[in-house]
Amino acid sequence: MNLRRLFVIASNVFREVLRDRVLYLVGVFALIMLAAGRLVPELSSLAASKVLLDVGLGAIALISLVVTVFVGSSLIHKEIEKRTVLVLLAKPMTRSEFVVGKHLGLSAVLALLIAAMGVIYFLLLRAYSVPFDIVPLSLSLVFLWLELSLLAAVAMLFGSAMSPLLTTLLTFAIYAVGHLSPDIVKLAAIAENPGLQKAVRSLYLVLPDLDRLNLRNDAIYSNLPNAQGLGAIALYALVYIAFLLAGSTLIFQRREF
């Protein structure tokens, strides 16, 4: 892969998504936090602090999820529909560079969005005199970015072969299953049905376990895994992203325009 071509594609995606006024959502997040700061203090001091911490992280995750799914679902299909993909691929550019560059551009947008909301989050927590440990909270935002980058790769995999609407629905479904998969495995074990247990375990191995990337609750209580555990989780996400992008490239290479 040519790094210069990857950078050009990624920067084009970055600018295009920002032109869609995605960063306006940072203002929505600030309003949510301001509203929470006015309403939550009705609770006890300790409970209010925990609620504000949780609401802030939850709002960052929700807003970033919406951007990931809706932008990622149309990222490739939009180029095909407008026929601009023909112009891009007519140049000395491989389809793998096209797919990876698109993903890098969206991941950069998500990094900027999460970082901007994170800064507002920490500033408002300080303004509300909420005690917090910035290191675990910051790490939870990094792993949120990894989770959403993985989900963006899922959206691009579906988007390489399906319509944006179907891609959006399936990506949301993968997100839901990815967070519920450990509980589903436990329920299957209780059922004492060997066939069901085998099927659920197979699905668990194939589908992404997004729940292991969700460190937000652990960060609030400063109970994150050790460095080795965090490294293993990050490696899991990166390897999964690589496989998903390889699958997207394979599907995209088989498409005729």
C-alpha positions in Angstrom: 0.0 0.0 0.0 1.1 3.5 -0.8 1.1 5.7 2.3 0.7 8.9 0.4 -2.4 7.6 -1.4 -3.8 6.4 1.9 -3.3 9.8 3.4 -5.0 11.6 0.5 -8.1 9.3 0.7 -8.2 9.6 4.5 -7.9 13.4 4.5 -10.6 13.7 1.8 -13.0 11.6 4.0 -12.0 13.7 7.0 -12.8 17.0 5.3 -16.0 15.7 3.7 -17.4 14.4 7.0 -16.5 17.6 8.8 -18.3 19.6 6.1 -21.5 17.7 7.1 -21.3 19.7 10.4 -20.6 16.6 12.5 -18.8 18.8 15.0 -22.1 20.5 15.8 -22.8 17.4 17.9 -20.1 18.6 20.3 -22.5 21.5 21.1 -25.3 19.0 21.6 -23.1 17.1 24.1 -22.2 20.3 25.9 -26.0 21.1 26.3 -26.6 17.6 27.6 -23.9 18.0 30.2 -25.1 21.5 31.2 -28.7 20.1 31.6 -27.4 17.2 33.7 -25.4 19.6 35.8 -28.6 21.5 36.6 -30.8 18.5 37.3 -28.5 15.9 39.0 -27.5 18.0 42.1 -30.9 17.3 43.4 -29.4 13.9 44.4 -27.0 13.4 47.2 -23.4 14.7 46.6 -21.8 11.2 46.1 -24.7 10.0 43.9 -24.7 13.2 41.8 -20.9 12.8 41.1 -21.3 9.3 39.9 -24.4 10.1 37.8 -22.6 13.1 36.1 -19.6 10.9 35.4 -21.8 8.2 33.9 -24.1 10.5 31.9 -21.1 12.2 30.4 -19.4 9.0 29.2 -22.7 7.6 28.0 -23.5 10.7 26.0 -20.1 10.7 24.4 -20.5 7.0 23.5 -24.1 7.5 22.1 -23.3 10.6 19.9 -20.1 8.9 18.6 -22.1 5.7 17.9 -24.6 7.6 15.8 -21.9 9.2 13.7 -20.1 5.9 13.2 -23.1 4.0 12.0 -24.7 6.6 9.8 -21.4 7.8 8.2 -19.8 4.4 8.0 -22.9 2.8 6.4 -22.8 5.2 3.4 -19.1 5.7 3.1 -18.5 3.3 0.2 -22.0 3.2 -1.2 -22.1 6.9 -1.7 -19.0 6.7 -3.9 -20.6 3.9 -6.0 -23.9 5.7 -6.3 -22.3 9.0 -7.5 -19.9 7.0 -9.8 -17.0 8.9 -8.3 -15.4 5.5 -7.5 -14.7 5.1 -11.2 -12.6 8.2 -11.3 -10.7 7.2 -8.1 -10.0 3.6 -9.3 -9.0 4.8 -12.7 -6.0 6.4 -11.0 -3.0 4.3 -9.8 -4.9 3.2 -6.7 -5.8 -0.3 -5.5 -9.2 -1.1 -4.0 -7.6 -2.1 -0.7 -6.1 1.4 -0.5 -9.5 2.9 -1.2 -11.2 0.8 1.6 -8.4 1.3 4.2 -8.1 5.0 3.4 -11.9 5.5 3.9 -11.7 3.7 7.3 -8.7 5.8 8.4 -10.5 9.0 7.5 -13.6 8.0 9.5 -11.5 6.9 12.4 -9.7 10.3 12.4 -13.1 12.0 12.5 -14.1 9.8 15.5 -10.9 10.6 17.3 -11.4 14.3 16.9 -15.1 14.1 17.9 -14.3 12.0 21.0 -11.4 14.2 22.0 -13.4 17.4 21.7 -16.3 16.0 23.8 -13.7 14.6 26.2 -12.2 18.0 26.8 -15.6 19.6 27.4 -16.5 16.7 29.7 -13.4 17.2 31.9 -13.8 21.0 32.0 -17.4 20.7 33.1 -16.7 18.1 35.7 -14.1 20.4 37.1 -16.6 23.3 37.0 -19.1 21.2 38.9 -16.5 20.2 41.5 -16.9 16.5 40.7 -13.9 14.4 41.8 -12.5 12.3 39.0 -9.4 10.5 38.0 -8.4 11.7 34.5 -6.2 8.8 33.6 -8.8 5.9 33.7 -11.5 8.2 32.2 -9.1 9.1 29.3 -8.2 5.5 28.7 -11.9 4.6 28.6 -12.3 7.2 25.8 -9.4 5.7 23.9 -11.0 2.2 24.1 -14.3 3.8 23.0 -12.5 5.0 19.9 -11.2 1.5 19.3 -14.7 0.1 19.7 -16.2 2.5 17.3 -13.3 2.1 14.8 -14.1 -1.6 14.9 -17.8 -0.9 14.4 -16.9 1.4 11.5 -15.1 -1.5 9.9 -18.3 -3.6 10.4 -20.4 -0.9 8.7 -17.9 -0.8 5.8 -18.0 -4.6 5.4 -21.8 -4.5 5.0 -21.7 -1.3 3.0 -19.5 -2.9 0.4 -22.3 -5.2 -0.6 -25.6 -3.7 0.7 -27.7 -0.6 0.7 -27.1 2.1 3.4 -30.5 1.3 5.1 -29.8 -2.4 5.4 -26.2 -1.7 6.4 -27.3 0.7 9.2 -29.8 -1.8 10.6 -27.2 -4.7 10.6 -24.5 -2.5 12.1 -26.8 -1.5 15.0 -27.7 -5.2 15.4 -24.0 -6.1 15.6 -23.5 -3.4 18.1 -26.3 -4.7 20.3 -25.2 -8.3 20.0 -21.6 -7.4 20.6 -22.4 -5.9 24.0 -24.8 -8.6 25.0 -22.8 -11.6 23.8 -21.3 -12.5 27.2 -24.8 -12.5 28.8 -26.1 -14.6 25.8 -23.4 -17.2 26.4 -24.2 -17.4 30.1 -28.0 -17.8 29.3 -27.2 -20.6 26.8 -25.1 -22.4 29.5 -28.1 -22.3 31.8 -30.4 -23.8 29.1 -28.4 -27.1 29.2 -29.0 -27.6 25.4 -25.7 -28.8 23.9 -26.7 -27.8 20.3 -27.7 -24.3 21.5 -24.6 -23.9 23.5 -22.4 -24.9 20.6 -24.2 -22.5 18.2 -23.9 -19.6 20.7 -20.2 -20.3 21.3 -19.6 -20.3 17.5 -21.4 -17.0 17.1 -19.5 -15.6 20.1 -16.2 -16.5 18.4 -17.2 -15.0 15.0 -19.0 -11.8 16.1 -17.0 -9.0 17.8 -17.1 -8.9 21.6 -17.6 -5.2 21.9 -18.4 -5.5 25.6 -14.7 -6.1 26.4 -13.9 -2.7 24.9 -16.4 -1.0 27.1 -14.3 0.2 30.0 -16.5 3.2 31.0 -18.0 1.7 34.2 -14.6 0.4 35.3 -13.0 3.9 34.6 -15.6 5.6 36.9 -14.5 3.4 39.8 -10.8 3.4 38.8 -10.9 -0.3 38.3 -9.3 -0.8 34.9 -7.4 -3.9 33.9 -3.6 -3.8 34.2 -1.3 -2.8 31.3 -1.1 -6.3 30.0 -4.9 -6.7 30.0 -5.4 -3.4 28.3 -2.8 -4.3 25.6 -4.6 -7.6 25.0 -7.9 -5.8 24.5 -6.4 -3.3 22.2 -4.7 -6.0 20.1 -8.0 -7.9 19.9 -9.7 -4.8 18.4 -6.8 -4.0 15.9 -6.7 -7.6 14.7 -10.5 -7.7 14.3 -10.4 -4.4 12.4 -7.7 -5.8 10.1 -9.9 -8.9 9.3 -13.0 -6.8 8.7 -11.1 -4.5 6.3 -9.7 -7.5 4.5 -13.2 -8.8 4.1 -14.5 -5.4 2.8 -11.6 -5.3 0.3 -12.4 -8.8 -0.9 -16.1 -8.0 -1.4 -15.3 -4.6 -3.1 -12.8 -6.3 -5.5 -15.6 -8.6 -6.7 -18.0 -5.8 -7.5 -18.5 -4.5 -11.0 -19.2 -0.8 -11.6 
